[in-house]
Amino acid sequence: MENTTNKPYSVLLYYCYAQITNPEEYREEHHLFCVENNIRGRIIISDEGLNGTVSGLIEDCEKYMAYIHADPRFAKTEFKIDYHEAHTFAKIHVRYKPEIVHSSLRHLDPNVKTGKHLEPEEFKKMKDQEDVVILDVRSNYEHELGRFKNAITLDIDNFRDFPEKVKELEHLKNKKVLTYCTGGIKCEKASAFLLEQGFEDVYQLHGGIIKYGMEAGGEDFEGKCYVFDNRIAVDVNKVNPTIVSKCHVCGTASDRMVNCANPKCNEHLAICEKCGWELEGACSPECKEHPEKRPYDGTGYYQKNTNGYNPYKGLHRKPSKDLIQKLHGESTHSCV
C-alpha cells in the first residue's frame, strides 16, 4: 500500500501459522528486535506461529518486515499496511501463548486444511450470489460496529465461543459459506472447523476486512471496522459507506466507539458525542458514579500510564552475544 498521506508512521497487521519449536527463545529475540527498532504493539508468539499488530516509523517498520521475512518459517507472511500520524501503541508487548488467536481449536492446522482463500475482488464478485452466505466470525462488539451487508453474525463475546455456535448453522451446509474477520486470522481456523463439521464449500476473505477496504474499496461493508490499537475503529468503505451501529445510551445512529470510563466495566460501546459528554464517558448513570471512573477527554480512549515504562520488561534473561550479533545484521538468514 503506497503512502499518499504524508503520515510518517506505519501500522502493520499480520499473522503466520508456522511451527516454532523454540517459542520462548524466539519471543525474547523478537522482543529485543522491537525494542532496538522502536516498534510498539502487541505480538503473540506460539508453537503454531505468530500474530501481531504493531506501529513504528515507516523506515523502522520496513526493517521489521524484512526481519520477519528473513526467517524461512515466516517468509510467506503478508502484512496489511496502513499509515498514521503517530504510534498507535504506547508500549511493546511480546507474549507467549498456546495459540496465536484463542479459539479452543488447537487440533486444527490451517496449513493442512482450511477454507479456500478469496482475494478481495473475488470475494466481492461472489458475495451476492444466490447460493452464497456471508458469515462474520468476530465477536459482538466488533460486528455491532460494522459488518458486511446481509452477513450472518453470531452472538459471541469471544472467538473461543465460535465452535458452539456452529450448531446453529446446520441449515447452511448446502450453501457456499464465505467467512470473514478483521485481518484473516480467525477465518483460518473458523473455516477449517466448518469443514471438519461437514460443511463442504467453505471460503475465507484473504486478508480480512482491512485488505478488502484497501484493495476493493470496501464496497458493502457497512459501518466501521473495530481494530485492536489506539485508533479503536477505522473507515473501510469508500464506495457506499453507511452507519449501522447505534448509541448505547440514546439509540441514535453513531459509529463513535469508546470504552466505558468506569475501568471496572470498560465495555467497548458505540456512544454518541452528546451522551459521551453527558455521562462523562460512562455507559450508564451507575458507571458515571463509580468512584474509580476515569477523567473523560472526549475520545473514550484511556491510555495506560506509561510513566517509568521499561521496554525491556518481559525479557527473561540478558541477551546473548549471538543474539545481539544476529539482530545487528550478522544473521545467516537472507531476506526474502
C-alpha positions as CSV (number, residue, x, y, z in Angstrom):
1,M,0.0,0.0,0.0
2,E,1.6,3.3,-1.1
3,N,1.7,6.1,1.4
4,T,0.0,9.1,-0.2
5,T,-1.0,10.7,3.1
6,N,2.4,12.1,4.2
7,K,1.8,10.3,7.5
8,P,5.2,9.2,8.9
9,Y,4.1,6.1,10.8
10,S,3.1,2.7,9.6
11,V,0.6,0.3,11.3
12,L,1.2,-3.3,10.4
13,L,-1.4,-6.1,10.9
14,Y,-0.2,-9.7,10.2
15,Y,-0.2,-13.3,11.2
16,C,1.6,-16.5,10.1
17,Y,0.8,-20.1,11.0
18,A,4.2,-21.8,11.2
19,Q,5.7,-24.3,13.6
20,I,8.0,-22.7,16.2
21,T,10.0,-25.3,18.1
22,N,11.6,-22.8,20.5
23,P,8.8,-20.2,21.0
24,E,10.1,-18.7,24.3
25,E,13.6,-18.2,23.0
26,Y,12.2,-16.7,19.8
27,R,9.9,-14.5,21.8
28,E,12.9,-12.9,23.6
29,E,14.7,-12.4,20.3
30,H,11.6,-10.8,18.8
31,H,11.1,-8.6,21.8
32,L,14.6,-7.3,21.7
33,F,14.4,-6.5,17.9
34,C,11.3,-4.5,18.5
35,V,12.9,-2.5,21.3
36,E,16.0,-1.7,19.3
37,N,14.0,-0.6,16.3
38,N,11.3,1.4,18.2
39,I,8.5,-1.0,17.2
40,R,5.5,-0.9,19.5
41,G,2.4,-3.1,19.6
42,R,1.0,-6.4,20.7
43,I,2.6,-9.6,19.4
44,I,1.8,-13.2,20.3
45,I,4.3,-15.9,19.8
46,S,3.1,-19.5,19.9
47,D,4.2,-23.0,18.9
48,E,1.8,-22.6,16.0
49,G,3.1,-19.2,14.7
50,L,2.9,-15.5,15.3
51,N,0.3,-12.8,15.3
52,G,0.7,-9.1,15.7
53,T,-0.4,-5.5,15.3
54,V,2.5,-3.0,15.6
55,S,3.3,0.6,14.7
56,G,6.5,2.5,14.1
57,L,8.2,5.0,11.8
58,I,7.9,3.8,8.2
59,E,11.6,3.0,7.9
60,D,11.5,1.1,11.2
61,C,8.5,-0.9,10.0
62,E,10.4,-1.7,6.8
63,K,13.2,-3.2,8.9
64,Y,10.7,-5.1,11.0
65,M,9.0,-6.7,7.9
66,A,12.4,-7.6,6.5
67,Y,13.3,-9.2,9.8
68,I,10.2,-11.4,9.7
69,H,10.6,-12.3,6.0
70,A,14.3,-13.2,6.6
71,D,13.2,-16.1,8.8
72,P,12.3,-19.1,6.5
73,R,9.5,-20.0,8.8
74,F,7.7,-16.7,8.2
75,A,8.7,-15.9,4.7
76,K,5.1,-16.1,3.5
77,T,3.8,-13.6,6.0
78,E,1.6,-11.0,4.4
79,F,1.4,-7.5,6.0
80,K,-1.6,-5.2,5.9
81,I,-0.1,-1.7,6.0
82,D,-1.8,1.5,7.0
83,Y,-0.4,4.9,7.9
84,H,-0.9,7.2,10.8
85,E,0.3,10.4,12.4
86,A,2.0,8.7,15.3
87,H,2.5,5.4,17.1
88,T,-0.9,3.6,17.6
89,F,0.6,1.9,20.7
90,A,2.3,3.2,23.8
91,K,4.3,0.1,24.6
92,I,5.7,-3.1,23.2
93,H,4.3,-6.4,24.4
94,V,5.6,-9.7,23.0
95,R,4.0,-12.6,24.8
96,Y,4.0,-16.4,24.5
97,K,0.5,-18.0,24.4
98,P,-0.6,-21.5,23.5
99,E,-2.5,-20.2,20.4
100,I,-2.0,-17.1,18.2
101,V,-5.7,-16.5,18.5
102,H,-7.7,-18.1,21.3
103,S,-10.0,-20.5,19.5
104,S,-10.2,-23.7,21.6
105,L,-9.4,-25.4,18.2
106,R,-5.8,-26.2,18.8
107,H,-6.1,-29.5,17.0
108,L,-6.6,-27.7,13.7
109,D,-3.7,-26.7,11.5
110,P,-4.6,-24.2,8.7
111,N,-1.5,-25.3,6.8
112,V,-3.0,-28.7,6.4
113,K,-6.7,-27.8,5.8
114,T,-8.6,-24.6,5.7
115,G,-11.2,-22.8,3.7
116,K,-10.4,-21.6,0.1
117,H,-8.8,-18.2,0.2
118,L,-10.6,-15.5,-1.8
119,E,-8.8,-12.3,-2.8
120,P,-10.9,-9.1,-2.1
121,E,-12.1,-8.8,-5.7
122,E,-13.0,-12.5,-5.8
123,F,-15.0,-12.1,-2.6
124,K,-16.7,-9.0,-4.0
125,K,-17.9,-11.0,-7.0
126,M,-19.1,-14.0,-5.1
127,K,-20.7,-12.4,-2.0
128,D,-24.1,-11.6,-3.7
129,Q,-24.6,-14.9,-5.5
130,E,-27.8,-16.7,-4.7
131,D,-26.2,-19.8,-3.2
132,V,-23.8,-17.9,-1.0
133,V,-24.0,-16.9,2.7
134,I,-21.6,-14.5,4.3
135,L,-20.5,-15.4,7.8
136,D,-18.9,-12.9,10.3
137,V,-16.8,-14.9,12.7
138,R,-16.0,-11.9,15.0
139,S,-17.3,-11.0,18.4
140,N,-20.4,-9.0,19.2
141,Y,-18.7,-5.6,19.9
142,E,-16.9,-5.9,16.5
143,H,-19.8,-6.8,14.2
144,E,-22.2,-4.4,16.0
145,L,-19.9,-1.5,14.9
146,G,-19.6,-2.8,11.3
147,R,-20.3,-5.8,9.1
148,F,-20.9,-6.8,5.5
149,K,-24.3,-6.2,4.1
150,N,-26.5,-9.3,4.6
151,A,-23.9,-11.0,6.7
152,I,-24.8,-13.6,9.3
153,T,-23.5,-12.6,12.7
154,L,-23.1,-14.8,15.8
155,D,-23.9,-13.9,19.4
156,I,-20.4,-14.5,20.8
157,D,-18.3,-12.5,23.3
158,N,-15.1,-14.2,22.3
159,F,-13.9,-16.2,19.3
160,R,-13.5,-19.3,21.6
161,D,-17.3,-19.5,21.6
162,F,-17.4,-19.9,17.9
163,P,-17.4,-23.8,17.8
164,E,-20.5,-24.0,19.9
165,K,-22.4,-21.5,17.7
166,V,-21.7,-23.5,14.6
167,K,-24.5,-25.8,15.7
168,E,-26.9,-23.0,14.7
169,L,-25.7,-23.1,11.1
170,E,-26.5,-26.7,10.2
171,H,-29.2,-25.5,7.7
172,L,-26.4,-23.8,5.7
173,K,-24.4,-26.9,4.8
174,N,-25.7,-26.9,1.2
175,K,-24.5,-23.3,0.7
176,K,-21.2,-21.7,-0.2
177,V,-20.1,-20.2,3.1
178,L,-17.8,-17.1,2.8
179,T,-16.2,-16.3,6.2
180,Y,-14.5,-13.0,7.1
181,C,-12.9,-11.3,10.1
182,T,-10.6,-8.3,10.7
183,G,-7.4,-9.5,9.2
184,G,-8.0,-13.1,8.2
185,I,-6.5,-15.0,11.2
186,K,-9.8,-16.1,12.8
187,C,-11.1,-17.4,9.5
188,E,-8.2,-19.8,9.1
189,K,-9.5,-21.8,12.0
190,A,-13.2,-21.0,11.7
191,S,-13.3,-22.2,8.1
192,A,-11.2,-25.3,9.0
193,F,-13.7,-26.1,11.8
194,L,-16.7,-25.7,9.4
195,L,-15.0,-28.2,7.0
196,E,-14.5,-30.6,9.9
197,Q,-18.2,-30.3,10.8
198,G,-19.3,-31.3,7.4
199,F,-19.6,-28.0,5.5
200,E,-18.3,-28.8,2.0
201,D,-18.0,-25.4,0.2
202,V,-16.2,-23.0,2.6
203,Y,-14.2,-19.9,1.7
204,Q,-12.4,-17.1,3.6
205,L,-11.7,-13.5,2.8
206,H,-8.0,-13.4,2.4
207,G,-6.5,-10.5,4.4
208,G,-9.9,-9.8,6.0
209,I,-11.9,-6.6,6.1
210,I,-8.8,-4.5,6.2
211,K,-7.4,-5.8,2.9
212,Y,-10.9,-5.7,1.4
213,G,-11.0,-2.0,2.1
214,M,-7.5,-1.4,0.8
215,E,-7.9,-3.4,-2.4
216,A,-11.6,-3.4,-3.2
217,G,-12.8,-0.1,-1.9
218,G,-14.7,-1.7,1.0
219,E,-18.0,-1.8,-1.0
220,D,-21.0,-3.1,1.0
221,F,-19.1,-3.1,4.3
222,E,-21.5,-1.2,6.5
223,G,-20.2,0.8,9.4
224,K,-16.6,0.9,10.7
225,C,-14.1,-1.9,11.4
226,Y,-13.0,-2.4,15.0
227,V,-9.2,-2.5,15.4
228,F,-7.1,-3.5,18.3
229,D,-4.9,-0.4,18.7
230,N,-5.4,3.2,19.8
231,R,-7.5,4.1,16.8
232,I,-10.3,1.7,18.0
233,A,-12.2,2.0,14.7
234,V,-11.2,2.7,11.1
235,D,-13.1,3.5,7.9
236,V,-13.3,0.7,5.3
237,N,-15.9,1.6,2.7
238,K,-15.0,4.3,0.2
239,V,-17.9,3.4,-2.2
240,N,-21.2,3.3,-0.3
241,P,-20.4,4.0,3.4
242,T,-23.2,3.9,6.0
243,I,-23.6,3.7,9.8
244,V,-25.1,0.6,11.3
245,S,-24.2,1.0,15.0
246,K,-26.4,2.9,17.4
247,C,-25.5,4.9,20.5
248,H,-25.7,2.5,23.5
249,V,-27.4,5.3,25.6
250,C,-29.9,7.1,23.3
251,G,-30.2,4.8,20.3
252,T,-29.3,7.4,17.6
253,A,-27.0,6.3,14.8
254,S,-23.4,6.5,15.9
255,D,-20.1,4.8,14.9
256,R,-18.2,6.6,17.7
257,M,-16.6,3.7,19.5
258,V,-15.5,4.2,23.1
259,N,-14.5,2.3,26.2
260,C,-16.7,3.0,29.3
261,A,-14.9,5.4,31.7
262,N,-15.6,3.0,34.5
263,P,-12.5,0.8,34.5
264,K,-14.4,-2.0,36.2
265,C,-16.8,-2.0,33.2
266,N,-14.6,-0.9,30.3
267,E,-17.1,-2.1,27.8
268,H,-16.5,-1.4,24.1
269,L,-19.5,0.5,23.0
270,A,-20.9,3.0,20.5
271,I,-21.7,6.2,22.3
272,C,-22.6,9.4,20.5
273,E,-20.7,12.6,21.4
274,K,-23.7,14.2,23.2
275,C,-24.2,11.2,25.5
276,G,-20.5,10.8,26.0
277,W,-20.2,14.3,27.5
278,E,-23.4,14.0,29.5
279,L,-22.3,10.7,31.1
280,E,-18.7,11.8,31.3
281,G,-17.6,8.9,29.1
282,A,-19.6,6.3,31.1
283,C,-22.1,3.9,29.6
284,S,-24.7,4.3,32.3
285,P,-25.5,6.6,35.2
286,E,-24.3,3.8,37.5
287,C,-20.9,3.8,35.8
288,K,-20.8,7.6,35.9
289,E,-21.0,7.5,39.7
290,H,-18.4,4.8,40.1
291,P,-15.6,6.0,42.4
292,E,-12.8,4.8,40.1
293,K,-14.3,6.5,37.0
294,R,-11.5,7.8,34.7
295,P,-11.4,11.5,33.6
296,Y,-13.1,11.9,30.2
297,D,-11.4,13.9,27.5
298,G,-14.0,13.4,24.7
299,T,-12.2,10.5,23.0
300,G,-13.3,7.5,25.1
301,Y,-9.8,6.0,24.9
302,Y,-7.8,5.7,28.0
303,Q,-4.1,5.4,27.6
304,K,-2.5,3.4,30.4
305,N,0.1,5.3,32.4
306,T,3.5,4.9,30.8
307,N,5.5,6.6,33.5
308,G,8.5,4.5,34.2
309,Y,7.8,2.3,31.2
310,N,10.7,-0.1,30.7
311,P,10.6,-1.6,27.2
312,Y,13.0,-4.4,28.3
313,K,10.3,-5.6,30.8
314,G,9.3,-9.1,29.7
315,L,12.8,-10.2,28.7
316,H,13.7,-13.1,31.0
317,R,17.4,-13.0,30.6
318,K,20.3,-10.9,29.3
319,P,20.5,-11.2,25.5
320,S,23.4,-13.5,24.4
321,K,26.3,-12.3,22.3
322,D,25.0,-14.5,19.4
323,L,21.5,-12.9,19.7
324,I,23.0,-9.4,19.7
325,Q,25.1,-10.2,16.6
326,K,22.1,-11.7,14.8
327,L,19.9,-8.6,15.4
328,H,22.7,-6.3,14.3
329,G,22.9,-7.9,10.8
330,E,25.2,-10.8,11.3
331,S,22.5,-13.5,10.8
332,T,22.9,-16.4,8.5
333,H,19.3,-15.8,7.2
334,S,18.8,-14.0,3.9
335,C,16.0,-11.6,3.2
336,V,13.1,-12.9,1.1
